[in-house]
Amino acid sequence: MSWLEICAVALALGYVILAIRQHIACWLLGGLSSALYILIFWQAQLYMESGLQLLYIALSVYGFMQWRRASEQPQLPITRWPLSLHLGLAVPVLGAALLSGWWLSNHTDAAFPYLHSLTTWASVLTTFMVARKVLENWLYWIGIDAVCVVLYWQRDLHLTAALFVLYLVLAIIGYRQWRRDWRP
């Protein structure tokens, strides 16, 4: 555990709490946390997770712009995607995870290449869903966070693993809150 990890965890926790409350500042905290996690995950040989943080920074800008645009008009509404879209998006996520997992296992010393490739690509999709305020994002996070708890614990990132236990709880709270706010 380092001061870098402590700061990254604090910022990440702030991101989720503000996202649950649908507060635009969540994107700033998320981007800052991601910048710190680039270094943390690289040192832990979780290269896909490190690369994911670059995408999170870009998605933080995108999410901020989406939510800001909505603040100039009526609030961006919470939506739901049909099951067919979720199933259709699973194919490219699994394909990308298999391809990057194979590449990492053959060309790097990455830890858990297939598992962290899967959590990485699923997280990209899920963060996009948060930016678009898709209700089911919270259900995705529950699964991703559960896997990440084990992954980070195995790499001795105990504080980050604890953060992901909190994320599990917050994802449940987030789902309940957003479901309450959702207007069909």
Backbone hydrogen bonds, N-H to C=O, Kabsch-Sander energy under -0.5 kcal/mol:
donor,donor_aa,acceptor,acceptor_aa,energy
6,I,2,S,-2.4
7,C,3,W,-2.6
8,A,4,L,-2.4
9,V,5,E,-2.7
10,A,6,I,-2.3
11,L,7,C,-2.5
12,A,8,A,-2.3
13,L,9,V,-2.7
14,G,10,A,-2.1
15,Y,11,L,-2.1
16,V,12,A,-2.0
17,I,13,L,-2.3
18,L,14,G,-2.4
19,A,15,Y,-2.4
20,I,16,V,-2.6
21,R,17,I,-1.5
22,Q,19,A,-1.3
23,H,18,L,-3.1
26,C,23,H,-2.1
27,W,24,I,-1.6
29,L,25,A,-1.8
30,G,26,C,-2.6
31,G,27,W,-2.0
32,L,28,L,-2.2
33,S,29,L,-2.5
34,S,30,G,-2.3
35,A,31,G,-1.9
36,L,32,L,-1.6
37,Y,33,S,-2.4
38,I,34,S,-1.4
39,L,35,A,-0.7
39,L,36,L,-0.6
40,I,36,L,-1.6
41,F,37,Y,-2.6
42,W,38,I,-1.5
43,Q,39,L,-2.3
44,A,40,I,-1.2
45,Q,42,W,-1.5
46,L,41,F,-2.7
47,Y,45,Q,-0.7
50,S,46,L,-2.0
51,G,47,Y,-2.7
52,L,48,M,-2.4
53,Q,49,E,-1.3
54,L,50,S,-0.8
54,L,51,G,-0.7
55,L,51,G,-1.4
56,Y,52,L,-2.6
57,I,53,Q,-2.1
58,A,54,L,-1.9
59,L,55,L,-3.1
60,S,56,Y,-2.2
61,V,57,I,-1.7
62,Y,58,A,-2.3
63,G,59,L,-3.3
64,F,60,S,-2.4
65,M,61,V,-2.4
66,Q,62,Y,-2.6
67,W,63,G,-2.8
68,R,64,F,-2.6
69,R,65,M,-2.5
70,A,66,Q,-1.7
71,S,67,W,-1.3
72,E,68,R,-1.1
72,E,69,R,-0.6
73,Q,69,R,-0.5
73,Q,70,A,-0.7
79,T,133,K,-2.8
85,L,82,P,-0.9
86,H,82,P,-1.7
87,L,83,L,-2.7
88,G,84,S,-2.3
89,L,85,L,-2.2
90,A,86,H,-1.1
91,V,87,L,-0.8
93,V,89,L,-1.5
94,L,90,A,-2.8
95,G,91,V,-2.6
96,A,92,P,-2.7
97,A,93,V,-2.2
98,L,94,L,-2.5
99,L,95,G,-2.5
100,S,96,A,-2.8
101,G,97,A,-2.4
102,W,98,L,-2.4
103,W,99,L,-2.4
104,L,100,S,-2.8
105,S,101,G,-2.4
106,N,102,W,-1.5
107,H,103,W,-1.6
108,T,104,L,-1.8
110,A,104,L,-0.5
111,A,45,Q,-2.0
116,H,112,F,-2.8
117,S,113,P,-1.1
118,L,114,Y,-2.2
119,T,115,L,-2.3
120,T,116,H,-1.6
121,W,117,S,-2.5
122,A,118,L,-2.3
123,S,119,T,-1.8
124,V,120,T,-1.9
125,L,121,W,-1.8
126,T,122,A,-2.4
127,T,123,S,-2.7
128,F,124,V,-1.9
129,M,125,L,-1.9
130,V,126,T,-1.9
131,A,127,T,-2.3
132,R,128,F,-1.6
133,K,130,V,-1.5
134,V,129,M,-2.9
135,L,79,T,-3.3
135,L,133,K,-0.6
137,N,134,V,-2.0
138,W,135,L,-1.4
139,L,136,E,-0.6
140,Y,136,E,-1.8
141,W,137,N,-2.4
142,I,138,W,-1.6
143,G,139,L,-1.4
144,I,140,Y,-2.6
145,D,141,W,-3.2
146,A,142,I,-1.7
147,V,143,G,-1.7
148,C,144,I,-2.5
149,V,145,D,-2.0
150,V,146,A,-1.1
151,L,147,V,-2.3
152,Y,148,C,-3.0
153,W,149,V,-1.9
154,Q,150,V,-2.3
155,R,151,L,-0.9
156,D,153,W,-1.7
157,L,152,Y,-2.7
158,H,156,D,-0.9
161,A,157,L,-2.5
162,A,158,H,-2.3
163,L,159,L,-2.2
164,F,160,T,-1.9
165,V,161,A,-1.4
166,L,162,A,-2.1
167,Y,163,L,-2.6
168,L,164,F,-1.7
169,V,165,V,-1.6
170,L,166,L,-3.1
171,A,167,Y,-3.0
172,I,168,L,-1.7
173,I,169,V,-2.2
174,G,170,L,-3.4
175,Y,171,A,-2.5
176,R,172,I,-2.2
177,Q,173,I,-2.7
178,W,174,G,-3.0
179,R,175,Y,-2.5
180,R,176,R,-1.9
181,D,177,Q,-1.9
182,W,178,W,-1.4
183,R,78,I,-0.5
